Amino acid sequence: MVRISIVVALALAGCHNDAKVDPNTVTPVSAGSVGSDGVRRIAIEAGTKGYVPARIGARPGEKLVLVFTRTADSTCIAQLKTPDGKLVDLPMGTPVEVAVTVPASGEVGFACGMDMFHGVVVAEKA
């Protein structure tokens, strides 16, 4: 029982977030870069502040590529739960691309493997 408590405490310590990030700030629809294929790419840092940016504005039906780069040596942020529920490893310093199609309304979310840090792609009204 003590061993389990220690493991849980260490895991939670890896997800501790002292940084202040406004969770309501939405990255504008114009953020990122659009490739020749028309797909917008958004760089997302997976680090000590969680996901930055954590809220990404997008047009309904828009195709995005979220490019996650892990910058913190934390067990919690080492995996990403994609909007379709798959777990993807985020190796330190290596960009990992995740394709997302924005819903007609509402939002689609992503989270760390331990479900402690979260982010969303928000469908913005036209």
GROMACS elastic network, one bead per residue, 0.5 to 0.9 nm:
[ bonds ]
;  ai    aj funct       b0    kb
    1     4     6  0.52436   500
    1     5     6  0.64237   500
    1     6     6  0.88324   500
    2     5     6  0.50860   500
    2     6     6  0.62891   500
    2     7     6  0.87249   500
    3     6     6  0.51734   500
    3     7     6  0.62777   500
    3     8     6  0.86946   500
    4     7     6  0.51184   500
    4     8     6  0.61542   500
    4     9     6  0.85416   500
    5     8     6  0.51725   500
    5     9     6  0.60620   500
    5    10     6  0.85959   500
    6     9     6  0.50711   500
    6    10     6  0.61381   500
    6    11     6  0.85647   500
    7    10     6  0.52044   500
    7    11     6  0.61536   500
    7    12     6  0.86593   500
    8    11     6  0.50934   500
    8    12     6  0.61636   500
    8    13     6  0.85365   500
    9    12     6  0.52271   500
    9    13     6  0.61222   500
    9    14     6  0.87812   500
   10    13     6  0.50253   500
   10    14     6  0.64533   500
   11    14     6  0.52562   500
   11    15     6  0.69029   500
   11    74     6  0.87989   500
   11    75     6  0.70174   500
   11    76     6  0.70438   500
   11   114     6  0.87226   500
   12    15     6  0.51351   500
   12    16     6  0.63416   500
   12    76     6  0.79103   500
   12   114     6  0.89832   500
   12   116     6  0.87596   500
   13    16     6  0.51614   500
   13    17     6  0.88561   500
   13    74     6  0.88639   500
   14    17     6  0.87498   500
   14    73     6  0.83887   500
   14    74     6  0.51267   500
   14    75     6  0.59447   500
   14    76     6  0.58710   500
   14    77     6  0.82674   500
   15    48     6  0.79473   500
   15    50     6  0.84248   500
   15    74     6  0.69929   500
   15    75     6  0.76662   500
   15    76     6  0.54417   500
   15    77     6  0.73955   500
   15   114     6  0.84500   500
   15   116     6  0.67844   500
   15   117     6  0.77644   500
   16    48     6  0.79706   500
   16    49     6  0.89930   500
   16   116     6  0.89216   500
   17    20     6  0.81547   500
   17    48     6  0.63524   500
   17    49     6  0.60327   500
   17    50     6  0.74047   500
   17   117     6  0.89801   500
   18    48     6  0.81795   500
   18    49     6  0.75654   500
   19    48     6  0.74154   500
   19    49     6  0.55254   500
   19    50     6  0.88792   500
   20    49     6  0.74449   500
   21    24     6  0.88164   500
   21    25     6  0.86346   500
   21    49     6  0.69280   500
   21    50     6  0.87156   500
   21    52     6  0.83758   500
   21    54     6  0.87298   500
   22    25     6  0.58113   500
   22    54     6  0.88920   500
   23    26     6  0.81095   500
   23    54     6  0.67604   500
   23    55     6  0.71398   500
   23   119     6  0.86722   500
   24    54     6  0.86603   500
   24    55     6  0.72103   500
   25    53     6  0.84703   500
   25    54     6  0.80812   500
   25    55     6  0.65019   500
   25    56     6  0.86087   500
   26    29     6  0.88151   500
   26    53     6  0.79021   500
   26    54     6  0.76962   500
   26    56     6  0.53984   500
   26    57     6  0.57964   500
   26   121     6  0.88572   500
   26   122     6  0.79636   500
   27    30     6  0.81906   500
   27    31     6  0.65163   500
   27    53     6  0.67413   500
   27    54     6  0.81755   500
   27    55     6  0.60227   500
   27    57     6  0.53959   500
   27    58     6  0.86642   500
   28    31     6  0.54796   500
   28    56     6  0.68255   500
   28    57     6  0.52085   500
   28    58     6  0.74818   500
   29    32     6  0.83983   500
   29    56     6  0.74753   500
   29    59     6  0.68914   500
   29   124     6  0.78355   500
   30    33     6  0.82109   500
   30    57     6  0.83607   500
   30    58     6  0.82900   500
   31    40     6  0.84819   500
   31    41     6  0.86125   500
   31    42     6  0.70907   500
   31    56     6  0.84623   500
   31    57     6  0.83358   500
   32    40     6  0.63621   500
   32    41     6  0.54869   500
   32    43     6  0.69478   500
   33    39     6  0.83045   500
   33    40     6  0.54563   500
   33    41     6  0.54051   500
   33    42     6  0.69483   500
   34    37     6  0.77378   500
   34    38     6  0.57104   500
   34    39     6  0.54963   500
   34    41     6  0.62416   500
   35    38     6  0.53485   500
   35    39     6  0.56448   500
   35    40     6  0.63797   500
   35    41     6  0.75942   500
   36    39     6  0.75548   500
   37    40     6  0.87207   500
   38    63     6  0.82555   500
   39    62     6  0.78489   500
   39    63     6  0.56721   500
   39    64     6  0.55951   500
   39    65     6  0.69847   500
   40    62     6  0.82950   500
   40    63     6  0.68900   500
   40    65     6  0.62677   500
   40    66     6  0.85029   500
   41    64     6  0.58051   500
   41    66     6  0.58561   500
   41    67     6  0.68201   500
   41    97     6  0.89140   500
   42    53     6  0.89557   500
   42    56     6  0.84459   500
   42    64     6  0.74003   500
   42    65     6  0.63649   500
   42    67     6  0.58718   500
   42    68     6  0.84726   500
   43    52     6  0.85314   500
   43    53     6  0.81995   500
   43    65     6  0.86563   500
   43    66     6  0.62112   500
   43    68     6  0.61815   500
   43    69     6  0.76528   500
   43    95     6  0.86703   500
   44    51     6  0.63230   500
   44    52     6  0.54607   500
   44    53     6  0.58929   500
   44    54     6  0.79618   500
   44    66     6  0.68324   500
   44    67     6  0.57773   500
   44    69     6  0.63639   500
   44    70     6  0.86311   500
   45    49     6  0.87485   500
   45    50     6  0.77704   500
   45    51     6  0.56007   500
   45    52     6  0.51437   500
   45    53     6  0.72252   500
   45    67     6  0.83387   500
   45    68     6  0.58388   500
   45    69     6  0.51508   500
   45    70     6  0.60289   500
   45    71     6  0.67742   500
   46    49     6  0.75977   500
   46    50     6  0.55886   500
   46    52     6  0.67262   500
   46    68     6  0.64065   500
   46    69     6  0.57643   500
   46    71     6  0.60180   500
   46    72     6  0.71133   500
   46    77     6  0.64724   500
   46    78     6  0.84527   500
   46    90     6  0.85675   500
   46   112     6  0.88355   500
   47    50     6  0.52194   500
   47    51     6  0.65186   500
   47    52     6  0.78877   500
   47    69     6  0.82880   500
   47    70     6  0.58148   500
   47    73     6  0.80921   500
   47    74     6  0.81185   500
   47    77     6  0.70162   500
   48    51     6  0.83570   500
   48    71     6  0.77414   500
   48    72     6  0.58791   500
   48    73     6  0.86879   500
   48    74     6  0.81032   500
   48    77     6  0.85086   500
   49    52     6  0.71027   500
   49   117     6  0.86781   500
   50    53     6  0.87488   500
   50    54     6  0.76943   500
   50    77     6  0.74880   500
   50   112     6  0.84133   500
   50   116     6  0.86751   500
   50   117     6  0.54497   500
   50   118     6  0.72975   500
   50   119     6  0.84562   500
   51    55     6  0.87196   500
   51    68     6  0.85796   500
   51    77     6  0.89417   500
   51   111     6  0.86200   500
   51   112     6  0.89216   500
   51   117     6  0.70699   500
   51   118     6  0.69614   500
   51   119     6  0.63523   500
   52    55     6  0.81114   500
   52   119     6  0.84035   500
   53    56     6  0.67302   500
   53   119     6  0.77481   500
   54   118     6  0.69427   500
   54   120     6  0.62224   500
   54   121     6  0.82608   500
   55   119     6  0.57348   500
   55   121     6  0.58538   500
   55   122     6  0.68162   500
   56   119     6  0.81053   500
   56   120     6  0.62846   500
   56   122     6  0.58582   500
   56   123     6  0.86266   500
   57   120     6  0.86800   500
   57   121     6  0.59774   500
   57   123     6  0.62205   500
   57   124     6  0.60086   500
   58    61     6  0.84868   500
   58    62     6  0.66643   500
   58    63     6  0.88422   500
   58    64     6  0.84033   500
   58   102     6  0.68160   500
   58   121     6  0.67573   500
   58   122     6  0.59995   500
   58   123     6  0.51982   500
   58   124     6  0.56780   500
   58   125     6  0.88318   500
   59    62     6  0.53007   500
   59    63     6  0.87234   500
   59   102     6  0.68899   500
   59   103     6  0.85652   500
   59   104     6  0.82300   500
   59   122     6  0.82645   500
   59   123     6  0.55489   500
   59   124     6  0.55230   500
   59   125     6  0.71255   500
   59   126     6  0.70134   500
   60    63     6  0.89350   500
   60   101     6  0.83257   500
   60   102     6  0.53819   500
   60   103     6  0.55231   500
   60   105     6  0.64006   500
   60   106     6  0.89300   500
   60   122     6  0.86312   500
   60   123     6  0.51748   500
   60   124     6  0.66858   500
   60   125     6  0.74467   500
   60   126     6  0.80537   500
   61   101     6  0.60086   500
   61   103     6  0.56649   500
   61   104     6  0.58466   500
   61   105     6  0.89306   500
   61   123     6  0.82876   500
   62   100     6  0.83429   500
   62   101     6  0.57664   500
   62   102     6  0.53131   500
   62   103     6  0.80659   500
   62   123     6  0.88123   500
   63    99     6  0.73176   500
   63   100     6  0.59147   500
   63   102     6  0.63955   500
   64    98     6  0.82382   500
   64    99     6  0.58080   500
   64   100     6  0.51822   500
   64   101     6  0.61833   500
   64   102     6  0.75754   500
   65    97     6  0.61407   500
   65    98     6  0.54789   500
   65   100     6  0.61179   500
   65   101     6  0.87147   500
   66    96     6  0.80713   500
   66    97     6  0.56371   500
   66    98     6  0.51151   500
   66    99     6  0.62959   500
   66   100     6  0.72797   500
   67    95     6  0.59437   500
   67    96     6  0.54767   500
   67    98     6  0.64369   500
   67    99     6  0.87986   500
   68    80     6  0.88966   500
   68    90     6  0.74960   500
   68    94     6  0.81413   500
   68    95     6  0.54402   500
   68    96     6  0.51597   500
   68    97     6  0.63833   500
   68    98     6  0.78482   500
   69    90     6  0.70332   500
   69    91     6  0.79237   500
   69    92     6  0.71905   500
   69    93     6  0.57080   500
   69    94     6  0.56944   500
   69    96     6  0.64176   500
   70    73     6  0.79792   500
   70    77     6  0.72451   500
   70    78     6  0.71350   500
   70    90     6  0.60849   500
   70    91     6  0.66199   500
   70    92     6  0.50657   500
   70    93     6  0.54718   500
   70    94     6  0.69780   500
   70    95     6  0.76001   500
   70    96     6  0.88866   500
   71    74     6  0.89232   500
   71    92     6  0.60895   500
   71    93     6  0.58805   500
   71    94     6  0.89499   500
   72    75     6  0.89269   500
   72    77     6  0.75110   500
   72    78     6  0.84120   500
   72    92     6  0.72438   500
   72    93     6  0.87173   500
   73    76     6  0.89063   500
   73    77     6  0.79945   500
   73    78     6  0.77154   500
   73    92     6  0.71361   500
   74    77     6  0.56600   500
   74    78     6  0.63165   500
   75    78     6  0.51936   500
   75    79     6  0.77975   500
   75   113     6  0.86492   500
   75   114     6  0.86715   500
   76    79     6  0.68705   500
   76    80     6  0.89936   500
   76   112     6  0.62215   500
   76   113     6  0.61926   500
   76   114     6  0.56841   500
   76   115     6  0.82308   500
   76   116     6  0.75645   500
   76   117     6  0.82856   500
   77    80     6  0.69788   500
   77    90     6  0.76027   500
   77   111     6  0.86602   500
   77   112     6  0.52772   500
   77   113     6  0.67556   500
   77   114     6  0.78943   500
   77   116     6  0.87646   500
   77   117     6  0.77336   500
   78    88     6  0.86218   500
   78    89     6  0.60520   500
   78    90     6  0.50719   500
   78    91     6  0.66616   500
   78    92     6  0.76878   500
   78   112     6  0.73879   500
   78   113     6  0.72470   500
   79    87     6  0.63874   500
   79    88     6  0.55064   500
   79    90     6  0.53595   500
   79    91     6  0.83713   500
   79   111     6  0.85325   500
   79   112     6  0.56313   500
   79   114     6  0.80557   500
   80    86     6  0.79341   500
   80    87     6  0.55119   500
   80    88     6  0.51001   500
   80    89     6  0.63521   500
   80    90     6  0.67949   500
   80   110     6  0.71001   500
   80   111     6  0.58245   500
   80   113     6  0.52497   500
   80   114     6  0.87428   500
   80   115     6  0.88926   500
   81    84     6  0.78834   500
   81    85     6  0.55883   500
   81    86     6  0.55057   500
   81    88     6  0.64484   500
   81   109     6  0.87954   500
   81   110     6  0.55923   500
   81   111     6  0.51055   500
   81   112     6  0.57422   500
   81   113     6  0.56596   500
   81   114     6  0.87480   500
   81   115     6  0.79549   500
   82    85     6  0.51576   500
   82    86     6  0.53397   500
   82    87     6  0.64174   500
   82    88     6  0.72670   500
   82    98     6  0.74476   500
   82   100     6  0.89062   500
   82   109     6  0.74790   500
   82   110     6  0.50429   500
   82   111     6  0.69834   500
   82   112     6  0.87456   500
   83    86     6  0.75433   500
   83   100     6  0.75283   500
   83   108     6  0.59793   500
   83   109     6  0.53339   500
   83   110     6  0.51493   500
   83   111     6  0.83077   500
   83   120     6  0.87096   500
   84   100     6  0.88987   500
   84   108     6  0.88851   500
   84   109     6  0.88681   500
   84   110     6  0.85729   500
   85   110     6  0.82171   500
   87   112     6  0.87328   500
   87   113     6  0.68215   500
   88    96     6  0.86277   500
   88   113     6  0.83874   500
   89    96     6  0.84216   500
   89   113     6  0.88276   500
   90    93     6  0.83093   500
   90    94     6  0.71709   500
   90    95     6  0.77738   500
   90    96     6  0.66085   500
   91    94     6  0.55997   500
   91    95     6  0.80331   500
   91    96     6  0.82227   500
   92    95     6  0.85664   500
  100   108     6  0.86253   500
  100   121     6  0.87049   500
  101   108     6  0.89093   500
  102   105     6  0.80437   500
  102   106     6  0.87836   500
  102   107     6  0.73966   500
  102   108     6  0.72304   500
  102   121     6  0.70655   500
  102   122     6  0.75492   500
  102   123     6  0.62361   500
  103   106     6  0.66966   500
  103   107     6  0.66789   500
  103   108     6  0.73126   500
  103   121     6  0.89940   500
  103   122     6  0.83707   500
  103   123     6  0.63879   500
  104   107     6  0.87944   500
  104   123     6  0.66728   500
  104   124     6  0.89992   500
  105   122     6  0.78973   500
  105   123     6  0.52833   500
  105   124     6  0.75130   500
  105   125     6  0.78665   500
  106   121     6  0.86111   500
  106   122     6  0.60951   500
  106   123     6  0.55297   500
  106   124     6  0.81531   500
  107   120     6  0.62499   500
  107   121     6  0.53861   500
  107   123     6  0.57505   500
  108   119     6  0.85570   500
  108   120     6  0.54857   500
  108   121     6  0.53272   500
  108   122     6  0.67855   500
  108   123     6  0.84942   500
  109   118     6  0.70927   500
  109   119     6  0.56436   500
  109   121     6  0.63175   500
  109   122     6  0.86631   500
  110   115     6  0.88475   500
  110   117     6  0.85750   500
  110   118     6  0.57947   500
  110   119     6  0.52814   500
  110   120     6  0.60714   500
  110   121     6  0.84570   500
  111   114     6  0.78098   500
  111   115     6  0.54409   500
  111   116     6  0.70644   500
  111   117     6  0.55008   500
  111   119     6  0.61607   500
  111   120     6  0.86085   500
  112   115     6  0.50749   500
  112   116     6  0.62368   500
  112   117     6  0.54275   500
  112   118     6  0.66256   500
  113   116     6  0.78614   500
  113   117     6  0.86271   500
  114   117     6  0.79004   500
  115   118     6  0.70295   500
